[in-house]
């Protein structure tokens, strides 16, 4: 008897690309797994199903696709040398991406490989005589649906595959949507409520189902001039959101930024997340991606700095500024968290290592931090670390301050190292062994605040129940009480709800999907004027199409590319 444990890549995968055709398997006989219990075998089958989630959510993969393509984030050609990458980030923002974009290919590869691993687990788990196998089977099947859900959202296709040796069937449009929906509905009864956010739980399935129903109008008719949100779909959104809210399992955090701390795995607001705990070798660069190359978040590692990556657009910043005018957006504790007291008290320029934490949220203006000279951080006479005004020393611009400005664009001036307000939402890992590895803050996929906002949106779209929608939005706002309470809103509309989703969920990889659903993706913002509705989908990577060329017409390019 043989047991299938893991799928391996196809021959084409050995060249760095993956195809959903002709997937081979690595079949291990009993001799190779002698001594393993059925529980261990079951664990060995389910682990690979989740293993590539950190790669999918890497800063240059799913994050870039979902954020830099929107009005929320922009990544210029920094200093004329950095982040050029043959213009892929400029094109992503301007909706001129091509099928050769390497970040699209990387995301595609990780998704289809995860599908392959899910199919292998689905076929192996029923052969194991262990109580966990039934639950793992539901999780593997549900994760297959989730990976297809991402493919549907990004590329407009899903792959249907039951037998690892068979060729996948490709579905598009409403058929693709119906397949993903039916798969998630089928596994939901067999999922557990007692697992953490890093596994597909019953609550996670409810959240994903709510998200599917909310986006159903988009998935059914991607290029529609206006989307038709069916009443039954909105009822289902409300129903699944009710299940989550009424379960009592989840809780809105009073301190907003704790949701994104390095120790957030047990944060009760998380429903479904990428498990990044250090013991699992999490390695995500989201905390580094936006910071200056002269910001050093961990005193123990003077070589670990930011990358001067993406900033928020002036358009997105103005949505905050105009919402709270004449007050500063910092009246909303989700906007900014001051951790370095030197901002408010210049005398506090000596900080113990254990007390040093960089500021969080949206960073504006002159930045302060650890001062590095000749590769080492300066210290005060008492041994604490010296904190002061930062300059662009690592960019060979020692007299130019790290002073983040609202302006950022693709001009020479707008692409300087300090242009654009930056985002530091996820916390750096204090368990790192290099200052760059072990990004152990779990990355949120679905959390309770999103559930309230989805329910509010469904109420508005179904019956224009602004009062109930406002109550849901203000429930989220009222929960954020540290260091001050988020001000309540007095009215609600779809435009206000879209704005609120930006305030609550910025930098969390939902913006592109939100913009499409709210009919704003063809709008104009900094450095973007493209209005082609076909850009709601990305091009299928050309190497994937070439890899499937042995079956004529099997994998065709999306319209407009």
C-alpha positions in Angstrom: 0.0 0.0 0.0 1.3 3.5 -0.8 0.3 6.8 0.7 0.6 10.0 -1.2 2.1 12.6 1.1 3.2 15.6 -1.0 2.9 16.7 -4.6 6.1 17.7 -6.3 6.5 20.2 -9.1 6.0 19.3 -12.7 8.9 19.2 -15.1 8.2 22.8 -16.0 8.4 23.8 -12.4 12.0 22.9 -12.4 12.6 25.9 -14.6 10.9 28.2 -12.1 7.3 28.1 -13.4 4.4 26.0 -12.5 1.5 24.7 -14.6 -1.8 23.1 -13.5 -1.4 20.5 -16.2 0.3 17.1 -15.8 1.0 17.5 -12.1 3.1 14.7 -10.8 3.2 13.2 -7.3 6.0 12.1 -5.0 4.6 8.7 -3.8 6.3 7.4 -0.7 6.0 3.8 0.1 5.6 2.4 3.6 9.3 1.9 4.0 10.0 5.6 3.6 7.5 6.5 6.3 8.1 3.7 8.7 7.6 4.6 12.3 5.2 7.5 11.6 1.8 7.4 13.3 -1.4 8.1 11.3 -1.5 11.4 13.2 1.9 12.3 12.1 1.1 11.3 8.5 -2.1 13.5 8.7 0.0 16.4 10.0 2.5 15.8 7.2 -0.2 16.0 4.6 -2.0 19.2 5.8 1.2 21.3 6.6 2.2 21.8 2.9 -1.3 23.0 2.1 -0.6 26.1 4.3 3.1 26.3 3.8 3.2 28.8 0.9 0.8 31.4 2.4 3.7 33.5 3.6 5.2 33.5 0.1 1.8 34.5 -1.4 1.5 37.4 1.0 5.1 38.6 0.5 5.5 42.3 0.1 6.3 42.1 -3.6 3.7 39.5 -4.4 0.1 39.8 -3.2 0.7 43.0 -1.3 2.1 44.8 -4.3 -0.7 43.5 -6.5 -3.5 44.6 -4.2 -2.1 47.9 -2.9 0.3 49.5 -5.4 -2.3 49.1 -8.2 -4.7 51.4 -6.2 -5.1 54.9 -4.9 -3.6 53.8 -1.6 0.0 53.0 -2.4 2.6 54.2 -4.9 6.2 53.0 -5.4 8.3 55.4 -7.5 11.8 54.9 -9.0 13.6 56.0 -5.8 16.5 58.3 -6.4 16.6 57.2 -10.0 18.3 53.9 -9.0 16.2 52.0 -6.5 13.0 50.0 -7.1 13.2 50.6 -10.8 12.8 46.9 -11.6 12.2 47.6 -15.3 9.2 49.8 -14.4 7.0 47.0 -13.1 5.8 49.1 -10.1 5.2 52.1 -12.2 3.1 50.0 -14.6 1.3 48.3 -11.8 0.2 51.6 -10.4 -0.7 53.0 -13.8 -2.7 49.8 -14.9 -0.3 49.1 -17.7 1.1 45.8 -16.3 2.0 43.2 -18.9 2.0 39.4 -18.8 5.8 39.3 -18.2 5.6 41.0 -14.8 7.7 38.8 -12.4 5.6 39.6 -9.3 2.5 38.4 -11.0 4.3 35.3 -12.1 5.6 34.7 -8.5 2.1 35.1 -7.1 0.6 32.8 -9.7 3.3 30.2 -9.1 2.6 30.1 -5.4 -1.1 29.9 -5.9 -1.1 27.0 -8.4 1.5 25.1 -6.4 -0.7 25.5 -3.3 -3.6 24.2 -5.3 -1.4 21.2 -6.3 -0.5 20.5 -2.6 -4.2 20.8 -1.6 -5.2 18.3 -4.2 -2.5 15.9 -3.0 -3.7 16.2 0.6 -7.3 15.7 -0.5 -6.4 12.4 -2.1 -4.1 11.2 0.7 -6.0 12.1 3.9 -9.0 9.7 3.4 -6.5 6.8 3.5 -5.4 7.6 7.0 -7.1 6.1 10.1 -6.9 9.1 12.4 -9.6 11.3 13.9 -7.9 14.4 12.6 -8.0 13.3 9.0 -11.6 14.3 8.4 -11.0 17.8 9.7 -7.8 18.1 7.8 -9.6 16.9 4.6 -12.2 19.8 5.1 -9.3 22.2 5.6 -7.4 21.0 2.5 -10.6 21.3 0.4 -11.4 24.7 1.8 -7.9 26.0 1.2 -8.1 24.7 -2.4 -11.3 26.9 -2.6 -9.5 29.8 -1.0 -6.5 29.6 -3.4 -9.0 29.4 -6.3 -10.8 32.4 -4.8 -7.6 34.4 -5.1 -7.0 33.3 -8.6 -10.6 34.2 -9.5 -10.2 37.7 -8.0 -6.8 38.4 -9.6 -6.9 36.5 -12.9 -10.6 35.6 -13.4 -10.1 31.9 -13.6 -10.2 28.8 -11.3 -8.8 25.3 -11.7 -11.0 22.3 -11.0 -9.0 19.2 -10.2 -9.7 16.1 -8.1 -7.2 13.5 -9.4 -3.6 14.6 -9.1 -2.9 12.7 -12.4 -5.6 14.5 -14.4 -5.6 17.8 -16.2 -7.4 20.6 -14.5 -10.6 22.0 -15.9 -10.6 25.8 -16.2 -13.6 27.8 -15.3 -14.3 31.5 -15.7 -17.1 34.0 -14.9 -20.2 32.8 -13.0 -19.3 29.1 -13.3 -16.0 29.8 -11.6 -17.7 31.8 -8.8 -20.3 29.1 -8.3 -17.6 26.4 -8.0 -15.6 28.2 -5.4 -18.7 29.0 -3.4 -20.0 25.4 -3.5 -16.7 24.1 -2.3 -16.5 26.4 0.7 -20.1 25.7 1.5 -19.4 21.9 1.3 -16.5 22.0 3.8 -17.9 24.5 6.4 -19.8 21.9 8.4 -16.7 19.8 9.0 -14.4 22.7 10.1 -13.6 23.3 13.7 -14.3 26.4 15.8 -11.4 25.7 18.2 -8.3 26.2 16.0 -6.3 29.4 15.9 -6.3 32.0 13.1 -3.5 30.2 11.2 -5.9 27.4 10.1 -9.1 27.4 8.2 -11.8 27.4 10.9 -15.5 27.6 10.8 -15.3 31.3 11.5 -12.7 31.7 8.7 -15.1 29.9 6.2 -17.9 32.2 7.3 -15.8 35.2 6.6 -14.7 34.0 3.2 -18.2 33.1 2.3 -19.3 36.6 3.3 -16.6 38.0 1.1 -17.6 35.8 -1.8 -21.2 36.8 -1.6 -20.2 40.5 -1.3 -18.2 40.3 -4.5 -20.6 38.1 -6.4 -21.8 40.9 -8.6 -18.2 41.6 -9.7 -17.3 37.9 -10.3 -20.4 37.3 -12.4 -19.8 40.2 -14.7 -16.3 41.6 -14.4 -16.6 44.4 -16.9 -20.1 45.6 -16.1 -20.6 49.4 -16.3 -22.4 49.1 -12.9 -22.7 46.0 -10.7 -26.0 44.4 -9.7 -25.9 43.4 -6.1 -28.6 40.7 -5.6 -30.7 40.9 -2.5 -30.1 37.2 -1.8 -26.4 37.7 -1.9 -26.6 40.5 0.5 -28.8 38.5 2.8 -26.1 35.8 2.8 -23.4 38.4 3.6 -25.4 39.5 6.6 -26.1 36.0 7.7 -22.5 34.8 7.7 -21.3 38.1 9.4 -24.0 37.5 12.0 -22.6 34.0 12.6 -19.2 35.4 13.3 -20.3 38.3 15.5 -22.8 36.3 17.4 -20.4 33.4 18.0 -18.7 35.3 20.8 -15.3 33.9 19.7 -13.9 37.1 18.4 -13.4 40.5 19.9 -12.5 44.0 18.6 -9.2 45.2 20.0 -9.3 48.4 22.0 -5.6 49.1 21.0 -5.7 49.1 17.2 -2.0 48.5 16.6 -1.9 45.4 18.8 -3.7 43.7 16.0 -0.5 43.9 14.0 2.1 43.4 16.8 4.7 40.7 16.7 2.8 38.7 19.3 -0.6 39.0 17.6 -1.3 35.3 17.0 -3.7 35.1 20.0 -5.3 38.5 19.3 -9.0 37.9 19.4 -9.8 40.1 16.5 -8.0 37.8 14.0 -10.3 35.3 12.4 -8.0 34.0 9.6 -4.4 35.0 9.1 -1.1 33.9 7.7 0.7 32.2 10.6 4.1 34.0 10.9 5.2 32.9 14.3 9.0 32.8 14.7 9.0 29.1 15.5 7.5 28.6 12.1 10.2 30.7 10.5 8.0 33.5 9.4 9.8 35.8 7.0 7.7 38.7 5.8 9.1 42.0 4.9 6.0 44.2 5.4 7.4 46.1 8.4 10.5 47.0 6.3 9.0 47.8 3.0 7.9 51.4 3.4 10.5 52.7 5.9 13.4 54.9 5.0 16.8 53.3 4.5 17.9 55.4 7.5 15.3 54.0 9.9 16.7 51.1 12.0 13.9 49.5 14.1 16.0 47.0 16.2 18.9 48.3 18.2 20.6 44.9 18.1 21.0 45.0 14.4 22.6 48.1 12.9 22.5 46.6 9.4 18.7 46.1 9.4 17.0 49.1 7.9 14.1 50.1 5.7 14.1 50.0 2.0 12.4 53.3 0.9 9.7 51.4 -0.8 6.0 52.4 -1.2 4.3 55.4 0.2 0.7 56.3 0.5 -0.6 58.6 -2.3 -1.5 62.2 -1.6 -5.0 61.2 -2.6 -5.3 58.6 0.2 -3.8 61.0 2.7 -6.2 63.7 1.8 -9.1 61.3 2.5 -7.9 61.4 6.1 -7.2 65.1 6.2 -10.5 66.1 4.7 -12.5 63.7 6.9 -11.1 65.3 10.1 -10.5 68.9 9.1 -9.9 71.2 10.8 -8.4 68.7 13.3 -5.4 66.6 12.5 -6.0 62.9 11.5 -4.2 61.8 14.6 -7.5 62.2 16.4 -8.2 58.8 15.0 -5.9 56.3 16.8 -5.8 54.1 13.8 -3.9 56.8 11.9 -0.7 57.0 14.0 0.9 55.8 17.2 3.7 57.7 18.7 6.3 55.5 20.5 9.3 57.7 20.4 8.8 60.4 23.0 11.5 62.6 21.4 8.8 63.9 19.1 6.9 65.5 22.0 9.9 65.8 24.4 13.3 66.6 22.8 15.0 65.8 26.1 14.1 62.1 25.7 17.0 61.4 23.4 18.5 58.5 25.3 16.4 55.3 25.2 17.0 51.9 26.8 17.1 49.0 24.2 14.1 47.4 25.9 12.0 50.6 25.5 12.9 51.4 21.9 10.0 51.1 19.5 9.6 53.0 16.3 6.4 54.9 15.6 3.5 53.1 13.9 0.8 53.9 11.4 1.2 56.7 8.8 4.5 58.5 9.3 4.8 62.2 8.3 7.5 64.9 8.4 10.9 64.8 10.1 11.8 61.3 11.3 13.8 60.5 14.5 15.5 57.3 15.4 18.7 55.4 16.2 21.8 57.3 15.0 24.4 55.1 13.2 28.0 56.1 12.7 30.6 53.9 11.0 28.2 50.9 11.2 27.4 51.2 14.9 24.6 53.0 16.8 25.6 55.9 19.0 25.1 55.5 22.8 24.6 57.9 25.6 27.0 57.9 28.6 24.6 55.7 30.6 24.7 53.0 27.9 21.3 53.8 26.4 20.9 54.4 22.7 21.1 57.8 21.3 17.9 58.9 19.4 17.9 62.0 17.2 17.0 63.6 13.9 17.6 61.3 10.9 19.4 62.1 7.7 19.8 60.2 4.5 23.3 59.0 5.4 22.9 55.5 3.9 22.0 57.2 0.6 25.2 59.3 0.6 23.1 62.4 1.3 24.2 63.1 4.9 22.8 66.7 5.0 19.4 65.8 3.6 16.9 65.1 6.4 14.6 62.1 6.4 11.6 64.3 6.2 8.6 62.5 4.7 6.5 64.8 2.5 2.9 64.5 1.2 4.1 64.8 -2.4 5.2 61.6 -4.1 4.9 60.9 -7.8 7.0 59.6 -10.8 8.8 62.9 -11.4 12.4 63.2 -10.4 11.5 65.4 -7.5 8.6 63.2 -6.5 10.8 60.1 -6.5 13.4 61.2 -4.0 14.1 59.0 -1.1 12.1 61.0 1.4 9.0 61.7 -0.7 5.6 60.3 0.4 4.2 59.6 3.8 5.1 56.1 4.9 3.3 53.2 6.6 4.5 51.2 9.5 1.6 49.0 10.4 3.1 45.6 11.3 5.6 45.5 14.1 9.2 44.3 13.6 10.1 41.0 15.1 12.0 41.2 18.3 12.9 37.5 18.0 14.9 38.1 14.8 18.4 36.7 14.5 19.4 39.1 11.8 17.0 42.0 12.0 15.4 40.9 8.8 14.2 37.4 9.2 11.4 36.0 11.4 8.7 38.5 10.5 6.5 36.8 13.1 3.4 39.1 13.2 0.5 37.1 11.7 -0.8 38.8 8.6 -4.5 39.4 8.7 -6.7 37.9 6.0 -10.0 38.3 7.8 -10.6 40.1 11.1 -13.7 41.1 13.0 -13.7 44.7 12.0 -13.9 43.7 8.4 -16.8 41.5 9.2 -18.7 44.5 10.7 -17.9 46.6 7.7 -19.0 43.9 5.3 -22.3 43.6 7.1 -22.7 47.4 7.0 -22.1 47.4 3.3 -24.6 44.6 2.6 -27.2 46.4 4.6 -26.6 49.5 2.5 -26.7 47.6 -0.8 -29.7 45.6 0.1 -32.1 48.2 1.4 -30.1 51.4 2.0 -30.4 50.7 5.8 -28.1 53.6 6.6 -29.0 53.5 10.3 -28.0 49.9 10.8 -24.9 50.3 8.7 -23.9 53.4 10.7 -24.3 51.4 13.9 -21.9 48.7 12.6 -19.3 51.2 11.6 -19.5 53.1 14.9 -19.2 49.8 16.8 -15.8 49.4 15.2 -14.9 53.0 15.9 -16.0 52.9 19.5 -13.9 49.8 20.2 -10.7 51.7 19.4 -10.1 53.5 22.7 -6.3 53.7 23.0 -4.8 56.2 23.4 -8.0 58.0 22.5 -11.4 56.9 21.2 -12.1 57.1 17.5 -14.7 59.8 16.9 -18.2 58.5 16.0 -19.7 59.2 12.6 -23.2 60.8 12.3 -24.2 59.6 8.8 -23.5 56.7 6.5 -23.5 56.1 2.7 -21.6 53.8 0.3 -19.0 56.5 -0.3 -18.5 57.0 3.4 -18.2 53.3 3.9 -15.6 53.0 1.2 -13.7 55.7 3.0 -14.1 53.9 6.3 -12.8 50.7 4.9 -9.7 52.6 3.8 -9.2 54.0 7.3 -9.7 50.7 9.0 -8.1 48.3 6.6 -5.3 50.3 4.9 -2.2 48.3 3.9 -4.1 45.0 4.5 -4.4 43.9 0.8 -8.1 44.5 0.2 -8.0 47.9 -1.5 -8.0 46.7 -5.1 -10.9 44.4 -4.5 -12.7 47.1 -2.7 -12.1 49.7 -5.4 -13.5 47.4 -8.1 -16.6 46.6 -6.1 -17.3 50.3 -5.3 -16.8 51.3 -8.9 -13.7 53.4 -8.3 -10.9 51.4 -9.9 -11.2 53.3 -13.2 -10.9 56.6 -11.4 -8.0 59.0 -11.6 -5.4 59.5 -8.8 -1.7 60.4 -8.5 0.1 59.1 -11.7 -2.9 57.0 -12.8 -5.5 57.9 -15.5 -6.2 54.5 -17.2 -10.0 53.9 -17.3 -9.9 50.5 -19.1 -12.4 48.2 -17.2 -10.5 45.2 -18.5 -7.7 46.1 -16.1 -9.9 44.8 -13.3 -8.2 41.5 -14.1 -4.4 41.0 -14.4 -2.8 39.3 -17.3 -2.2 35.6 -16.9 1.6 35.2 -16.8 2.9 34.4 -20.3 5.1 31.6 -19.0 2.1 29.8 -17.6 0.3 30.1 -21.0 3.5 28.9 -22.8 3.8 26.0 -20.3 0.3 24.8 -21.2 0.8 25.1 -24.9 0.8 21.3 -25.4 -3.0 21.6 -25.0 -4.1 24.1 -27.7 -6.5 26.7 -26.4 -6.3 25.4 -22.8 -5.1 28.5 -21.1 -6.0 31.7 -23.0 -5.0 35.2 -22.1 -7.4 37.6 -20.5 -9.0 40.2 -22.8 -7.0 43.4 -23.1 -3.6 41.9 -22.8 
